[in-house]
Amino acid sequence: MTTAGMFSRLDGPVSFALPLRALAVLGLLLGLCCVLLIVSLMAGSYPLGALDVVATLTGRPPSEMAQTVVWQFRFPRTLAALAAGALLALSGAALQNVTRNPLADPSLVGVSQGAGLAVVAAIVVWPDLPQALRPLLAFGGALAVAALIQGIAMRRTGGATMRFILTGIGIAAFISALTSAFLTYGQIDRAVSALGWLAGSVHAAGWSEAGMLAGTLLCLVPALFAASRPMAAMRMGQDVAVGLGLKVGRTRAALITLSVALAASAVAMVGPLGFVGLVAPHIAHRLARSGVGLHLALSAAAGAALVGAADLVGRVAFAPVQIPAGLVTAILGVPIFVWLILRTQARPA
């Protein structure tokens, strides 16, 4: 009997189970991102009203200053913050699914450390290197260190979760020590410039950075959502995944590579933003339980809202002094990280 024949014989009603709570939460998070976008366009040393912002966005700016402030500074900066948060959150969600470890974070695979070492070395050793090359250096450094960690972890054990995590922690610590050495023994003005980038800030992001982040979202996120079914199988354990016909080793390597590419793109554009990849998936999970695909969407929206809010708070809390968004996310992320550790230890063995 063909599939069409089977469906033609269905006489009763057909029901579909929709995760209404998860969809409602996703809508609220996306609405929060829109609110953050509008408020970010309004707030700053040159305040604008909501009507002024709308008029500027629709091509009727109240003044040339409003046109410049909105389109050249605040709009690309806010879009870059939202996109970077979504990328880091998706990276963390994918990594936590693959490793089945709730404490997994993109920094475990060397993304932040590799990018930081490459950029700091370029600033301290080659200060005349064009600043436009920093994103490329950060991306290359992140991929190189992540490939090293993955290559070591994949030997013999096929990439066992605990071996992967321990290898990442060890190499990330070594890379961080090298970065500290460059900052300690480099010239003071160059070290200060490098520290500014390491703090993770989107204040210098323009349309080029926002465009690169948006392009990464359009290119890589569909691939990640297409891999939601293999991730759902791996979520149930290696034995179950193998029983379902999944090639666990290759799938794990592909998903980790995709996770690294997502986080490396964000770090390369705006610098390291601590704890976003760790915290955002947990926020999404606490707000609504759902399948892997919808959980990825919730994580992306939560990460975008988290970084967007952190950038807004850092910009207006102590104006005209601006606090990097990376410092704000770290302040918010550390208590949550400690809570997750305590919660994990409290679970019965």
N, C-alpha and C positions, 0 to 999 in steps of 0.2 A: 504493500500500500504506500502510495506516495505521500509526501508531506502535505500537499494540497488536498489530497483525499481525506487525510486525517482531520485537517482543519474544517473541511466541508461537512463533517459529520458531527461537529460540536453544536449541540442544540441549546445547552444551558448558558447562563451568563458567565462571562470571563471577568475575573477581578485582577487588579494590579495593586500590589502593595507599594505605596509611595512613602518614603521617609519624610513625612510632612514636617516634623520638628526640625530635621536637618536642613530641609529646604528653606524653612522660615528663618533659621539661624543664618544660613548663607545669605539670604536677602537682607537681613539686618546688618551683617558684616559689610556687605557691599554698600549698603546705605551709609554706614559709618564711614567708609572710605570716601564716599562722595561728600559727606559733611566735612571731613578733615580736609579735603581738597578745597572746598569753598572757604573754610576758616583760614587755611594757610594762605590763600590768595588775599584775604582781608587783613591778616595780622602782620605786624612788623613796625619798623621805625617810621614807615610812611603808611599810616592806617588808611584803609579804604572801607567804605560801606558795601553791603551786599549788592545794592543796586549799582554802585560804581563798578563792582567786579563783573556783574552781568553785562553792563553796558560795554565794558572793555572787551569782554570775550566775544560779544556780538558785533564788534567793529565800531562802536560809538564811545570811545574812551572820553572821560570828562577832562583829561589833560594829557599832554605828552608824557609827563612823569608817570601817570597811572599806566599808560601804554607800555612804557619801558619796564616799570617795576613788575607788572603782571606777566608780560610775555617773555621778557629777557631773564628774569631772575626767579620769581616765585613759582610760576607754572612749571617750567622744566625741573626745578628742584623738587617740587612736590611729587611730580610724576616719577622722577628717578627714585625717590624714597619709597613710594608705593610699589614700584616694580621690583626694586632690590629686596624689599621685605617679602614679596611673594616668591621670588626665586629662592631665597634662603630657606623659607618655610617649606617649600616643595622639596628642596634638597634634604632637609632634615626629616621630613615625613617619609620620603623614599628610603633613606638610610635606616631609620628606625624600623621600617617594615622588613627590609632585607636582613638586617642583623638580629631582628626580634629583641632589640635592646631599647628600652624607653629612654636611656641616657645617651643614646647615640646622637652625635652632632657633627655638622660638616667639618668642624675643626679637628675631629678625630682622624679624618683622612688627609690632613695636611693642607687643606685649602687655604685657610687664613695664614698659617705659618709659612707655606711656600710662597704665597703672594707677598707677604710682608718681607721675607728675606730678599726676594728679587728687587722689590722697590727700594728698600732701605739700602741695599748694596749699591744700586744705581745712584741714589741720591748722595751717599757718602763717598763713594769711590769715583763715580763719573758725574759730577754735578752739572757739567755742561750738556749732558744728554737731554734732548728735547723732552719736555714734560708730556707731550702727546704720546710718547712711547711707554709711559708708565703703565697704562692699562694692559698693553701687550705683554710687558714684562711680568706684571702681576698674574695674568692669565697663564703664561708659560710656566712661571714658578709654581703656581698652584697645581697645574696638571703634572709637572715633573715629580713633585713630592708625593702627590696622591698615587701616581703610577708606581713609584718606588715602594710605598707602603702596601699597595695592592699586590705587587709582584712578590714581595717577601711573604705576605700572608697567604698567597695562593700556592706556595711551594709545599709539596707533599700532602698537606692537609686539605687541599682544595679550597682554601679560604674559609676555614672554620671561624665562627663568629668571635670566640674569645681570642683566638690568635690574631685575627684582624684588628680587634679593638686594642689589644696590648701592644701590637706593633705600631699602630697609629699613635698611641700615647707616647711611646718611647721616641719615635722619630720626630714627632711634633715637639717634644721637649728639647731634643737636640737642635732642631732648627730654630726654636725660640732662643736658645742659648747663643747661637751664631748671630742672630739678629741683635741680641743685647750687646754682644761684643762689638758689632759695628757702631751701635749707638754710643757705647762707652768710650771707644777709642777714636771715633771720628771727630771732625771739627764741630765745634759747638753749634754753629749756625746751620750746618747741614743736618746734624742730629735733631735739632729742633724742628726743621722742616719735615724730616722723616717721621718724627713723633706725631706731628699734625695729621699725617696720612694714616698712621697706625691707629689713631683714635677713632677712625671710622666716621666720616662726616660727609653729608651731601650738600654742604653750603656752596661748593664750587661746581656742582653739577649743572650742566647746560643742556641744550637740545641734543648735542651729539651723544652725551652719556645717556640721556633719556631714550634716545632713538636706539642705541645699542642694547639697552636693557629690554626695551619693548620688542626688538627683533629677536632677542634670545627667548623671550616668552613665547612669541609666535612660532619659533622653530622647534624648541625643545619640549615645551609643555604638552603638545599633542602626542609626542612620543611617550612621555611619561604616563599620560592618561591611557594610552593604548596598552601600556604594560601593567595596568591595574589588575587584570586577571592573573597573570603570573605572580604578582605581588600578593594577591589574595591566597594563592596556593602556598607560597613560601611562608606566609603568616601562620599557617597551620603546622609548620615543621618540615624538616627535610624529608623524612620518611613519607609523609603524606604527599608532598610535592612530587617525589619520585614516583610514587604509586599512581599519581595523576598523569604521568608521562612527561613531566617537566625536567629539562636538563638543568639541574640546579646550579652546577658550576658556571656554565656559560651565562645563565640568566642572572646570577648574582654579580658576575663581572660586568655585564652590560648595564645593570641597574646602578651599580656603584659608579661606573664611568659616567652615566647620565647624571647622577646626583652630584658628582664632582664638577661636571660642566656647568650645571645650574648655579652652584655656589661660587665657582671660580669667576663666572661672568659678573655676578653681583659684586664680589670683592674687588675685582679688577676695576670696576667703575667708581665705587664709592668707598672702598677700603673695608677693613674688617668690621663687622657689626656683630658683637658677641651675643650669644644665647638666643638669637632669633630662630635659628634652625632647630634648637632644642625646645624652646618654650611654645612656639606657635602651634605645632602639632598637638601638644598636650592641651592647649587652650581649646582647640577645635574638638578634641575628644571629650573634654569635660562639658562643652556646650551642647554637643549632640553626638550620639553614637550613630555610625553609618558604615556603609561598605567602603572599600578602599578608594574607589573613584571619587565618591562624594567627600570622603575624608580629605583627599588631596585638595579638592576645591575649597573646603572649609579652612584647611591649613593655609592655603595661599591667601585667602581673604583675611585671615587672622594675622598672618605675617605682614601683609601690606598695611593693615590698620595699626599694628604695633610700631612699625618703623615710621609710618606717617605721623603717628601721635608723638613718638620720641623726637622726631625732627622738629615738630611744632613746639613741644615743650622746651626743647633745648634752645629754640630761637627766641621765644618770648618770655621765658621764666625770669631771666636775668638780663634782659635787653638793656643796652645794646651789646652786652657780652653774649656770645653764642656758645652754647655747650654742644659738642659733637653728639650726634645721634647714637654713636657707638657707646659712649659713656652712659647715656640714659638707658639704653637697652641692657647694659651690663648691670646697672643699679637695680633694674626691675628683674633681671634674669637670675641673679645670684640667690635671692630668697626662694624663688621657685625651684632652682636647681637643688638647693639643700632640702627642700620639702620632698622633691622626687626621690632623692637618695634615702631619706628617712622612710618614705612610703615603700620603697623597694625593699629595704632591709626588714621592714615590719611584716612583709608577706611570709606566710609559712613555707618552708622548704618542700 
